Amino acid sequence: MTSIFYTVIIVRNRTDIKLLAGDILDKLKLKEQSKKLFEFHVEISGFYNEFAKSVGLTYASLKVLAIIYEEENCTQKTITQNTYLPKQTVNAIIKSLIKQNIISPLVESDTDKRNKVIKLTKEGKKFANEIILKAKEIEYRALDSIGEQKREALIEAVSLYKDNLKMII
């Protein structure tokens, strides 16, 4: 059931009515656009989730594996900062990846003994290489299909949106 809110407004002239109507329409448009962006975010996350499942991982594990694959001296802190996953989740994923022989048992960092370095095993490198390269190829194909100008506009718009959210929050 839809609820309707009525607002009583005393208006001095027709210009005020037009401004008010324009403001209401702008807010409705913003609401719809915000909803659409959220739906896109959920749907894109769903695509990555399905991809992760198809290779025997969870979406969170895929994100963690991608960071380990990309970072030379990867630590749990590096992963939490780049994925925004809670430490407990990252720790559980790391333990699981060790059990699966995808990553080696953690070793102390040469530069900071408090940090443990996460490294892929030989099998883990092969596994990660196949998965990450496949994921990147899918991303590249999707981006290539929209053309350079729209890619640049998309990157610029999403970057501005992200920066504005960061400032507001």
Backbone as CSV, one residue per row, in Angstrom:
resi,resn,N_x,N_y,N_z,CA_x,CA_y,CA_z,C_x,C_y,C_z
1,MET,0.847,-1.179,0.000,0.000,0.000,0.000,0.887,1.234,0.000
2,THR,0.590,2.174,-0.849,1.374,3.390,-0.953,0.788,4.442,-0.030
3,SER,1.647,5.122,0.707,1.174,6.211,1.557,1.482,7.536,0.874
4,ILE,0.580,8.468,1.022,0.744,9.785,0.400,0.811,10.817,1.512
5,PHE,1.806,11.687,1.412,1.954,12.748,2.397,1.526,14.065,1.765
6,TYR,0.681,14.770,2.480,0.215,16.067,2.004,0.903,17.157,2.813
7,THR,1.310,18.191,2.116,1.921,19.330,2.779,1.108,20.560,2.421
8,VAL,0.710,21.287,3.426,-0.029,22.517,3.187,0.985,23.645,3.089
9,ILE,0.909,24.359,1.987,1.876,25.427,1.746,1.119,26.691,1.349
10,ILE,1.480,27.770,1.982,0.897,29.057,1.619,1.802,29.655,0.557
11,VAL,1.227,29.906,-0.601,2.003,30.385,-1.745,1.582,31.812,-2.071
12,ARG,2.575,32.660,-2.341,2.283,34.064,-2.611,1.920,34.311,-4.066
13,ASN,2.552,33.611,-5.010,2.255,33.852,-6.424,2.565,32.601,-7.256
14,ARG,2.289,32.702,-8.545,2.480,31.546,-9.433,3.947,31.128,-9.539
15,THR,4.872,32.041,-9.431,6.295,31.716,-9.491,6.657,30.770,-8.352
16,ASP,6.104,31.054,-7.155,6.354,30.182,-6.006,5.847,28.772,-6.276
17,ILE,4.687,28.655,-6.900,4.117,27.339,-7.221,5.031,26.595,-8.193
18,LYS,5.503,27.295,-9.226,6.391,26.671,-10.215,7.691,26.213,-9.564
19,LEU,8.270,27.060,-8.705,9.510,26.685,-8.017,9.288,25.475,-7.120
20,LEU,8.169,25.490,-6.403,7.844,24.385,-5.511,7.648,23.097,-6.308
21,ALA,6.901,23.172,-7.390,6.668,21.997,-8.239,7.992,21.487,-8.814
22,GLY,8.835,22.407,-9.259,10.153,22.022,-9.788,10.999,21.351,-8.733
23,ASP,10.964,21.874,-7.499,11.735,21.295,-6.396,11.247,19.884,-6.070
24,ILE,9.931,19.708,-6.042,9.358,18.384,-5.758,9.750,17.404,-6.862
25,LEU,9.652,17.838,-8.115,10.028,16.966,-9.236,11.513,16.606,-9.182
26,ASP,12.357,17.587,-8.826,13.790,17.325,-8.705,14.065,16.279,-7.627
27,LYS,13.383,16.400,-6.484,13.567,15.430,-5.391,13.079,14.039,-5.799
28,LEU,11.961,13.973,-6.511,11.461,12.689,-6.995,12.437,12.067,-7.993
29,LYS,12.992,12.900,-8.851,13.966,12.412,-9.835,15.216,11.905,-9.124
30,LEU,15.698,12.656,-8.129,16.862,12.219,-7.345,16.581,10.892,-6.650
31,LYS,15.384,10.761,-6.095,15.014,9.529,-5.411,15.057,8.346,-6.386
32,GLU,14.491,8.533,-7.568,14.493,7.473,-8.582,15.910,7.148,-9.051
33,GLN,16.726,8.180,-9.253,18.105,7.965,-9.688,18.906,7.235,-8.618
34,SER,18.704,7.616,-7.362,19.389,6.952,-6.258,18.991,5.478,-6.193
35,LYS,17.698,5.230,-6.350,17.194,3.859,-6.348,17.815,3.068,-7.494
36,LYS,17.892,3.665,-8.674,18.463,2.998,-9.847,19.934,2.669,-9.610
37,LEU,20.696,3.616,-9.052,22.113,3.362,-8.760,22.273,2.209,-7.782
38,PHE,21.433,2.183,-6.762,21.494,1.094,-5.781,21.172,-0.241,-6.456
39,GLU,20.148,-0.250,-7.302,19.794,-1.477,-8.021,20.944,-1.948,-8.904
40,PHE,21.609,-1.013,-9.588,22.767,-1.373,-10.413,23.869,-1.974,-9.558
41,HIS,24.133,-1.342,-8.417,25.181,-1.828,-7.506,24.878,-3.265,-7.063
42,VAL,23.639,-3.504,-6.676,23.236,-4.843,-6.225,23.365,-5.845,-7.366
43,GLU,22.918,-5.450,-8.550,22.966,-6.364,-9.693,24.406,-6.672,-10.103
44,ILE,25.267,-5.673,-10.120,26.670,-5.896,-10.467,27.332,-6.785,-9.422
45,SER,27.048,-6.539,-8.151,27.565,-7.409,-7.087,27.087,-8.845,-7.304
46,GLY,25.840,-8.990,-7.745,25.294,-10.312,-8.041,26.050,-11.012,-9.152
47,PHE,26.460,-10.249,-10.181,27.247,-10.839,-11.271,28.572,-11.382,-10.729
48,TYR,29.235,-10.582,-9.889,30.502,-11.033,-9.301,30.278,-12.230,-8.379
49,ASN,29.173,-12.229,-7.651,28.845,-13.347,-6.780,28.674,-14.628,-7.598
50,GLU,27.954,-14.541,-8.709,27.758,-15.704,-9.585,29.085,-16.171,-10.171
51,PHE,29.916,-15.229,-10.571,31.229,-15.598,-11.101,32.044,-16.320,-10.030
52,ALA,32.049,-15.770,-8.821,32.795,-16.386,-7.721,32.299,-17.813,-7.473
53,LYS,30.986,-17.987,-7.447,30.421,-19.331,-7.250,30.879,-20.283,-8.341
54,SER,30.939,-19.788,-9.570,31.301,-20.651,-10.702,32.740,-21.169,-10.604
55,VAL,33.568,-20.490,-9.800,34.961,-20.934,-9.617,35.197,-21.476,-8.210
56,GLY,34.112,-21.726,-7.481,34.216,-22.361,-6.171,34.575,-21.435,-5.018
57,LEU,34.291,-20.144,-5.172,34.594,-19.170,-4.126,33.335,-18.391,-3.751
58,THR,33.429,-17.681,-2.631,32.410,-16.691,-2.302,32.862,-15.367,-2.905
59,TYR,31.943,-14.424,-2.989,32.296,-13.100,-3.510,33.380,-12.458,-2.639
60,ALA,33.233,-12.576,-1.324,34.236,-12.007,-0.412,35.592,-12.671,-0.618
61,SER,35.612,-13.997,-0.781,36.870,-14.718,-1.023,37.509,-14.285,-2.337
62,LEU,36.682,-14.047,-3.344,37.198,-13.579,-4.632,37.879,-12.224,-4.476
63,LYS,37.243,-11.319,-3.713,37.846,-10.003,-3.489,39.184,-10.135,-2.758
64,VAL,39.213,-10.986,-1.746,40.449,-11.196,-0.973,41.525,-11.796,-1.872
65,LEU,41.167,-12.800,-2.649,42.133,-13.436,-3.550,42.696,-12.426,-4.554
66,ALA,41.842,-11.548,-5.063,42.296,-10.533,-6.022,43.324,-9.595,-5.389
67,ILE,43.108,-9.211,-4.137,44.067,-8.331,-3.451,45.386,-9.061,-3.225
68,ILE,45.313,-10.294,-2.758,46.539,-11.083,-2.529,47.298,-11.237,-3.842
69,TYR,46.581,-11.476,-4.914,47.182,-11.655,-6.242,47.885,-10.383,-6.711
70,GLU,47.279,-9.238,-6.435,47.799,-7.956,-6.927,48.905,-7.351,-6.056
71,GLU,48.871,-7.616,-4.756,49.786,-6.962,-3.812,51.022,-7.811,-3.535
72,GLU,52.180,-7.204,-3.628,53.452,-7.905,-3.406,53.597,-8.401,-1.968
73,ASN,53.520,-7.513,-1.007,53.641,-7.876,0.409,52.296,-7.668,1.095
74,CYS,51.363,-8.500,0.744,49.990,-8.355,1.210,49.868,-8.754,2.685
75,THR,49.114,-7.952,3.441,48.825,-8.256,4.840,47.308,-8.215,5.024
76,GLN,46.854,-8.677,6.184,45.426,-8.627,6.481,44.948,-7.169,6.470
77,LYS,45.778,-6.274,6.959,45.432,-4.854,6.967,45.232,-4.334,5.537
78,THR,46.119,-4.734,4.632,45.994,-4.337,3.225,44.646,-4.782,2.671
79,ILE,44.275,-6.009,3.002,43.016,-6.564,2.494,41.817,-5.811,3.068
80,THR,41.802,-5.588,4.377,40.656,-4.891,4.981,40.537,-3.464,4.449
81,GLN,41.665,-2.800,4.216,41.627,-1.430,3.699,41.127,-1.374,2.251
82,ASN,41.413,-2.408,1.477,41.042,-2.399,0.057,39.686,-3.030,-0.238
83,THR,39.170,-3.822,0.673,37.888,-4.488,0.429,36.775,-3.989,1.344
84,TYR,37.126,-3.298,2.426,36.182,-2.846,3.440,35.463,-4.011,4.126
85,LEU,36.074,-5.186,4.063,35.537,-6.338,4.789,36.020,-6.272,6.228
86,PRO,35.226,-6.746,7.182,35.674,-6.767,8.584,36.877,-7.696,8.763
87,LYS,37.723,-7.374,9.753,38.914,-8.185,10.029,38.561,-9.649,10.262
88,GLN,37.460,-9.892,10.978,37.057,-11.265,11.287,36.742,-12.034,10.000
89,THR,36.085,-11.382,9.078,35.747,-12.016,7.805,37.011,-12.328,7.023
90,VAL,37.921,-11.360,6.967,39.177,-11.557,6.243,39.970,-12.684,6.889
91,ASN,40.024,-12.712,8.212,40.744,-13.761,8.921,40.166,-15.145,8.601
92,ALA,38.841,-15.256,8.595,38.196,-16.537,8.271,38.500,-16.954,6.833
93,ILE,38.494,-16.004,5.917,38.804,-16.300,4.514,40.253,-16.751,4.384
94,ILE,41.158,-16.066,5.072,42.577,-16.443,5.028,42.758,-17.866,5.540
95,LYS,42.131,-18.202,6.652,42.226,-19.570,7.193,41.709,-20.591,6.188
96,SER,40.613,-20.264,5.538,40.033,-21.156,4.533,40.976,-21.330,3.337
97,LEU,41.576,-20.225,2.889,42.501,-20.293,1.753,43.771,-21.073,2.102
98,ILE,44.198,-20.998,3.364,45.347,-21.803,3.814,44.970,-23.286,3.769
99,LYS,43.787,-23.625,4.273,43.321,-25.024,4.261,43.217,-25.571,2.842
100,GLN,42.851,-24.712,1.901,42.708,-25.125,0.499,44.049,-25.117,-0.247
101,ASN,45.120,-24.780,0.471,46.464,-24.695,-0.103,46.565,-23.646,-1.221
102,ILE,45.771,-22.600,-1.104,45.832,-21.497,-2.067,46.853,-20.471,-1.594
103,ILE,46.926,-20.270,-0.274,47.959,-19.399,0.281,48.769,-20.193,1.299
104,SER,50.008,-19.749,1.489,50.909,-20.387,2.452,50.568,-19.929,3.857
105,PRO,50.966,-20.705,4.874,50.825,-20.195,6.244,51.519,-18.828,6.338
106,LEU,50.946,-17.948,7.135,51.437,-16.578,7.225,52.829,-16.520,7.841
107,VAL,53.653,-15.600,7.332,55.004,-15.384,7.860,55.159,-13.928,8.257
108,GLU,56.028,-13.678,9.224,56.248,-12.296,9.676,56.838,-11.449,8.560
109,SER,56.426,-10.206,8.537,56.958,-9.246,7.581,58.399,-8.903,7.950
110,ASP,59.237,-8.705,6.954,60.629,-8.307,7.208,60.701,-6.898,7.790
111,THR,59.759,-6.043,7.428,59.793,-4.644,7.850,59.042,-4.380,9.146
112,ASP,58.014,-5.178,9.454,57.220,-4.965,10.660,56.772,-6.322,11.196
113,LYS,57.399,-6.749,12.284,57.149,-8.083,12.836,55.702,-8.288,13.301
114,ARG,54.960,-7.187,13.503,53.555,-7.307,13.918,52.660,-7.757,12.769
115,ASN,53.111,-7.535,11.552,52.316,-7.885,10.373,52.751,-9.229,9.810
116,LYS,51.770,-9.989,9.362,52.027,-11.270,8.712,51.786,-11.099,7.217
117,VAL,52.730,-11.584,6.423,52.639,-11.471,4.972,51.866,-12.673,4.424
118,ILE,51.007,-12.393,3.478,50.180,-13.424,2.856,50.696,-13.657,1.445
119,LYS,51.060,-14.908,1.164,51.594,-15.247,-0.166,50.851,-16.437,-0.737
120,LEU,50.700,-16.410,-2.045,50.075,-17.521,-2.751,51.045,-18.700,-2.831
121,THR,50.502,-19.902,-2.733,51.304,-21.102,-2.984,51.479,-21.231,-4.495
122,LYS,52.258,-22.204,-4.925,52.435,-22.451,-6.364,51.074,-22.766,-7.002
123,GLU,50.310,-23.641,-6.342,48.977,-23.983,-6.839,48.046,-22.773,-6.768
124,GLY,48.204,-21.993,-5.706,47.398,-20.789,-5.522,47.657,-19.763,-6.608
125,LYS,48.930,-19.621,-7.017,49.269,-18.679,-8.092,48.593,-19.093,-9.388
126,LYS,48.635,-20.386,-9.675,48.005,-20.894,-10.900,46.490,-20.665,-10.844
127,PHE,45.883,-21.027,-9.709,44.449,-20.863,-9.506,44.048,-19.390,-9.619
128,ALA,44.745,-18.530,-8.899,44.435,-17.094,-8.899,44.644,-16.489,-10.283
129,ASN,45.713,-16.881,-10.938,46.014,-16.350,-12.265,44.848,-16.640,-13.224
130,GLU,44.362,-17.877,-13.216,43.245,-18.242,-14.091,41.994,-17.434,-13.759
131,ILE,41.666,-17.369,-12.481,40.426,-16.709,-12.048,40.484,-15.196,-12.242
132,ILE,41.556,-14.593,-11.780,41.656,-13.129,-11.847,41.742,-12.671,-13.303
133,LEU,42.511,-13.377,-14.105,42.599,-12.997,-15.520,41.254,-13.179,-16.231
134,LYS,40.525,-14.232,-15.872,39.195,-14.443,-16.452,38.249,-13.312,-16.039
135,ALA,38.283,-12.932,-14.770,37.437,-11.832,-14.280,37.803,-10.524,-14.976
136,LYS,39.095,-10.256,-15.106,39.528,-9.021,-15.767,39.111,-9.008,-17.235
137,GLU,39.204,-10.151,-17.897,38.796,-10.229,-19.298,37.310,-9.906,-19.441
138,ILE,36.496,-10.414,-18.530,35.055,-10.120,-18.542,34.828,-8.618,-18.344
139,GLU,35.533,-8.024,-17.363,35.409,-6.589,-17.112,35.847,-5.775,-18.328
140,TYR,36.972,-6.151,-18.937,37.484,-5.426,-20.103,36.491,-5.490,-21.266
141,ARG,35.900,-6.666,-21.489,34.927,-6.810,-22.577,33.702,-5.929,-22.323
142,ALA,33.230,-5.918,-21.079,32.060,-5.094,-20.743,32.383,-3.609,-20.923
143,LEU,33.552,-3.186,-20.471,33.940,-1.778,-20.617,34.183,-1.408,-22.076
144,ASP,34.820,-2.299,-22.800,35.116,-2.026,-24.210,33.834,-1.847,-25.018
145,SER,32.795,-2.564,-24.642,31.538,-2.525,-25.397,30.817,-1.181,-25.302
146,ILE,31.159,-0.358,-24.308,30.463,0.935,-24.189,31.216,2.084,-24.844
147,GLY,32.413,1.824,-25.339,33.160,2.864,-26.044,33.937,3.770,-25.100
148,GLU,34.981,4.365,-25.639,35.898,5.171,-24.837,35.250,6.389,-24.196
149,GLN,34.453,7.141,-24.960,33.848,8.355,-24.413,32.920,8.045,-23.242
150,LYS,32.091,7.021,-23.388,31.175,6.672,-22.309,31.924,6.090,-21.119
151,ARG,33.022,5.364,-21.374,33.859,4.854,-20.268,34.421,6.004,-19.467
152,GLU,34.974,6.990,-20.162,35.556,8.150,-19.486,34.487,8.898,-18.685
153,ALA,33.305,9.068,-19.277,32.210,9.759,-18.589,31.759,8.955,-17.366
154,LEU,31.682,7.639,-17.516,31.294,6.768,-16.403,32.303,6.884,-15.267
155,ILE,33.568,6.802,-15.583,34.623,6.898,-14.566,34.584,8.255,-13.875
156,GLU,34.418,9.304,-14.647,34.359,10.654,-14.077,33.149,10.810,-13.162
157,ALA,31.984,10.338,-13.613,30.764,10.476,-12.821,30.832,9.650,-11.536
158,VAL,31.290,8.408,-11.628,31.368,7.551,-10.442,32.408,8.100,-9.462
159,SER,33.508,8.616,-9.979,34.537,9.207,-9.123,33.996,10.423,-8.371
160,LEU,33.272,11.273,-9.058,32.675,12.457,-8.440,31.638,12.040,-7.392
161,TYR,30.819,11.064,-7.719,29.805,10.556,-6.787,30.475,10.001,-5.533
162,LYS,31.519,9.203,-5.713,32.272,8.627,-4.586,32.870,9.730,-3.719
163,ASP,33.503,10.720,-4.346,34.116,11.825,-3.601,33.069,12.611,-2.817
164,ASN,31.895,12.845,-3.425,30.829,13.573,-2.749,30.294,12.763,-1.554
165,LEU,30.117,11.463,-1.743,29.679,10.622,-0.622,30.677,10.690,0.516
166,LYS,31.949,10.616,0.183,33.004,10.656,1.206,32.957,11.961,1.993
167,MET,32.764,13.087,1.288,32.691,14.389,1.957,31.466,14.496,2.851
168,ILE,30.331,13.998,2.367,29.070,14.121,3.095,29.044,13.196,4.311
169,ILE,29.547,11.985,4.141,29.521,11.008,5.246,30.616,11.361,6.220
